[in-house]
């Protein structure tokens, strides 16, 4: 999960053009988005459906 998070954070930060000072904010937002998406562990449902 750490590698996935780090890769997504780096991609988002570079794509949007944010300086490294916003790294913590991008990590928080990315973790939130990952946690809100469908998960194989709960049958590809989103957490609100569980």
HULIN-V726927 format. One record per pair of residues at least 4 apart in sequence whose C-alpha atoms are under 7 Angstrom apart, sorted by the first residue. I is the first residue (numbers start at 1). J is the second residue. D is the distance in whole Angstrom. If there is no record, write none. Layout:
i = (I & I)
j = (J & J)
d = (D & D)
This chain:
i = (1 & 2 & 3 & 4 & 5 & 5 & 6 & 7 & 8 & 9 & 9 & 9 & 9 & 10 & 11 & 12 & 13 & 13 & 13 & 14 & 18 & 22 & 23 & 24 & 25 & 26 & 27 & 28 & 29 & 30 & 31 & 32 & 33 & 36 & 36 & 37 & 38 & 38 & 38 & 39 & 39 & 39 & 39 & 40 & 45)
j = (5 & 6 & 7 & 8 & 9 & 31 & 10 & 11 & 12 & 13 & 26 & 27 & 30 & 14 & 15 & 16 & 17 & 18 & 26 & 18 & 22 & 26 & 27 & 28 & 29 & 30 & 31 & 32 & 33 & 34 & 35 & 36 & 37 & 46 & 47 & 46 & 44 & 45 & 46 & 43 & 44 & 45 & 46 & 44 & 49)
d = (6 & 6 & 6 & 6 & 6 & 7 & 6 & 6 & 6 & 6 & 6 & 6 & 6 & 6 & 6 & 6 & 6 & 5 & 7 & 7 & 7 & 6 & 6 & 6 & 6 & 6 & 6 & 6 & 6 & 6 & 6 & 6 & 6 & 6 & 6 & 6 & 5 & 5 & 4 & 7 & 5 & 6 & 7 & 5 & 6)
